[in-house]
Amino acid sequence: MKENILIVEDEYVLANDLRLMLEQAGHSICAIVDTIEDAKEAVRQYRPTWVLLDILLHNDAMGTDLAVFLTERNVGFIYVSASTNQEILELAKQTHPDGFLVKPVRERDLLMMLDIARNKHRQHTEVIAQREMSVQNQIRQIIDSNLESAHTLELVPAAFQSLVPFDFMYYEFFYPATNLTKGNSFLRIGFNEYQVISNQDLPKVLNKPKISVQRQALRPFVADDIHNQPSFDALLEVKGLENALHHRYDIRSYLPFVITLGSIGVRLAFYNKRYDAYSAAHLSLLSAVQRSLTDLFYKLHNFDTSFAGGSGSRKKVALSASLSADQHFRHLIGNSPVWLRVLDDMQTVAHTPVSVLVLGESGTGKELVAKSIHELSSRRARPFIVVNCATLPAALIESELFGHEKGAFTGASDKRIGKFEMADGGTLFLDEIGEMPMPLQGKLLRVLQEKELEYIGGSKTVKVDVRVIAATNKHLEKEVAEGRFRLDLFFRLNVFPIALPPLRERKEDIPLLSVSFLEQIAIRIGRLPAPVLSAAATRKLQAYQWPGNIRELENLMERLLIRCKNNTISETDLPELKNTMMPEEQEDQTLSRMEAEHIITILKKCNGKVFGVGGAAEILGLPGSTLASRIKKLGIKKDTYFRQ
């Protein structure tokens, strides 16, 4: 397939080599440039299919600075770098490239990576299209329903959540040349579970007697409307809604959007606890469904006859709009923000055919997540086949995956089909993919790309239709940097990554998980009713770091049920839960404590301001995003440095 390619490279010899290889393969080179500004101009002029982008350009320019520009225009890009050290790979990963090439570039590697990037870009586009179609369908169902106004309102937040992720959402009808407004807000409290708050009642919920919301003029959206950090920090200087939400719910980013219903304006506002939650892609999605949104808000406007100043209302609603997802996620317990984001990602990707890479420490539930994605997908009636790459001997993995002919090797007394063929039409879960031997990684890549395989000892190709979900507890970028994992296979698998948080980062879920395990195990061993945990026992469980994660918690609950004969499990019934560390970890903790204390001191001087002029990041000489990341990693809580 002939494609139009732009090369951004400041080494003339390499740029010319890339041009020759691509032209010989039948592609067209629209331009070769060596600066970011020239690259932007070439993209505008030639609209390339692909950009080959050097990461380190002359005059200390970074190719990664072009990534957002390309992403906004849906132009695929592949990085070219002389290094695959972990720092470079981490930097590249943050901008979501379609591929990565290492200098010097061989023709075979170039064409293979283009094929991988093409597949990844196509799958990413399918995810976006699926999300847009799903939202359109949900909105259309709401519009066409004959439900009463209250029930119609309850369906709204789930539709928007799959479009623009939020922890708090606000909408308001406003009327030019008047002070009249009406609308509602939604506070997320669980998966498909929201508290509906009328905007009249919002000041009471936030413990603020008066909130000023800065209404936008009715105008088209622009990129400047994306308020991640540090832009969001500037909004905190105004004592308005953003400030109140930040202090009440730890909101850190904000995305507004305006639509019109004739002479009536509708202001939408999405708020998230992540400091980098929103991008131009979210504005593009909102714009793509704007006609449906207009129809939806016409219906809501006609339902709602109350204006600001009347009596407010608030209620908690559990939505049934995604009942199928709820059923398949019933074993995935938790309401913490980090866990809800995992469930959102699973629901988004399940109905697409794309590859998924599940990342997480041992015991975080990677196989359960993979199986839930399969059960929610269109492949649910077909097999879900599991292969643990860490437990199979290296000599047997190839036979296990691809099958073998009779007599292919010593002991092969019969023909045997492999796991790929067993999973045909369904899902193949490759657990601990980071343990796969290097020689086999190339063969796996070929099967993933060609969708066909050969038995060991055979010559006939077998077509397979398999969705692959891979999982690992390893840092694959580090494995690539140290030569233990293929870069091209990493990009082929890493189409839609889902990172599972360790239990120590979702401690608010420990009470729910503990109760669930106690009830399940009590049924299994015939000890009913299940005992309950005392408040002191729960606090002790939450204070522990859980190196074995959810699996360790489940095992502990089972031991407690067997040993404890009382109806209440008290703190004294728990074994000693010591957060032990190795000597080097103790040294790291000492250094981390010193770093945390220094950051807290600076934050106190800035009254909690992280970003912007006079903020802690400026004083410490750090990028704001870096400081925010350190604050999170060190576990620094807002109440240790912020004075109301």
Secondary structure, 3 states (H helix, E strand, C coil): CCCEEEEECCCHHHHHHHHHHHHHCCCEEEEEECCHHHHHHHHHHHCCCEEEEECECCCCCEHHHHHHHHHHCCCEEEEEECCCCHHHHHHHHCCCCCEEEECCCCHHHHHHHHHHHHHHHHHHHHHHHHHHHHHHHHHHHHHHCCCCHHHHHHHHHHHHHCCCCCCEEEEEEECCCCCCEEEEEEEEEECCEEEEEECCCHHHHCCCCCCECCCCCCCCCCHHHCECCCHHHHHCCCCEHHHHHHHHHCCCEEEEEEEEECCEEEEEEEEECCCCCCCHHHHHHHHHCHHHHHHHHHHHHHHCCCCCCCCCCEEEEECCCCHHHHHHCCCCCCCCHHHHHHHHHHHHHHCCCCCEEEECCCCCCHHHHHHHHHHHCCCCCCCEEEEECCCCCHHHHHHHHHCECCCCCCCCCCCECCHHHHCCCCEEEEECHHHCCHHHHHHHHHHHHHCEEECECCCCEEECCCEEEEEECCCHHHHHHCCCCCHHHHHHHCCEEEECCCHHHCHHHHHHHHHHHHHHHHHHHCCCCCCEECHHHHHHHHHCCCCCHHHHHHHHHHHHHHHCCCCEECHHHCCCCCCCCCHHHHHHHHHHHHHHHHHHHHHHHCCCCCCCCCCHHHHHCCCHHHHHHHHHHCCCCHHHCCCC
